[in-house]
Amino acid sequence: MKTNEAVRSIMKSKDIGTNTLAAKMGKSPRLVSDRLSQENISIAKLTEILRVMDYKIVLVPRDTKLSAKDECYTVE
């Protein structure tokens, strides 16, 4: 799963649209939409987006098993 797909999946599960996310971030909806369209997003920008949805970035060994029931997303 790509980063922007994971973020959109979180948005869907939390019923947060782009406009709502932008308002929580204090950014324009266009800027947030552009960020969500990027193939590569910086860690700083990703953290900013995730923070307002109460998510964080966690680094674990590659062989760590993650399950969907834990609301985990593997980004490649």
C-alpha positions as CSV (number, residue, x, y, z in Angstrom):
1,M,0.0,0.0,0.0
2,K,1.3,3.4,-0.9
3,T,1.4,6.2,1.7
4,N,-1.4,8.2,0.2
5,E,-3.6,5.1,0.0
6,A,-3.0,4.4,3.7
7,V,-3.8,8.0,4.6
8,R,-7.0,7.9,2.6
9,S,-7.9,4.6,4.2
10,I,-7.5,6.1,7.6
11,M,-9.6,9.1,6.5
12,K,-12.4,6.8,5.3
13,S,-12.4,4.7,8.5
14,K,-12.6,7.9,10.6
15,D,-15.1,9.5,8.2
16,I,-12.9,12.5,7.6
17,G,-13.0,14.3,4.3
18,T,-10.3,16.5,2.7
19,N,-12.1,19.7,3.8
20,T,-12.3,18.6,7.4
21,L,-8.7,17.4,7.4
22,A,-7.6,20.7,5.9
23,A,-9.5,22.7,8.5
24,K,-8.0,20.6,11.4
25,M,-4.5,21.2,9.9
26,G,-5.1,24.9,9.3
27,K,-4.3,24.4,5.6
28,S,-6.3,24.9,2.4
29,P,-8.2,22.0,1.1
30,R,-6.2,22.3,-2.2
31,L,-2.9,22.0,-0.4
32,V,-4.1,18.9,1.5
33,S,-5.5,17.4,-1.7
34,D,-2.2,18.0,-3.4
35,R,-0.3,16.3,-0.6
36,L,-2.5,13.3,-0.7
37,S,-1.9,13.0,-4.4
38,Q,1.9,12.8,-4.1
39,E,3.6,9.5,-4.6
40,N,6.4,10.5,-2.2
41,I,5.5,12.7,0.8
42,S,8.0,13.8,3.3
43,I,8.0,12.4,6.8
44,A,7.3,15.9,8.2
45,K,4.3,16.4,6.0
46,L,3.0,12.9,6.6
47,T,3.4,13.3,10.4
48,E,1.4,16.6,10.2
49,I,-1.5,14.9,8.4
50,L,-1.5,11.8,10.7
51,R,-1.2,13.9,13.9
52,V,-4.7,15.5,13.4
53,M,-6.2,12.0,12.9
54,D,-4.5,10.6,16.1
55,Y,-2.1,8.4,14.2
56,K,1.7,8.3,14.3
57,I,4.6,6.7,12.3
58,V,6.2,3.7,13.9
59,L,9.2,1.9,12.6
60,V,9.4,-1.9,13.2
61,P,11.5,-4.7,11.8
62,R,10.4,-5.8,8.4
63,D,9.5,-9.3,9.6
64,T,7.1,-7.9,12.2
65,K,3.6,-9.2,11.5
66,L,0.9,-6.5,11.5
67,S,-2.8,-7.3,11.4
68,A,-5.6,-5.2,10.0
69,K,-7.6,-5.7,13.2
70,D,-5.0,-3.6,14.9
71,E,-5.7,-0.7,12.5
72,C,-2.1,-1.0,11.1
73,Y,-1.1,0.0,7.6
74,T,2.0,-1.3,5.9
75,V,3.5,1.3,3.5
76,E,5.8,0.2,0.8
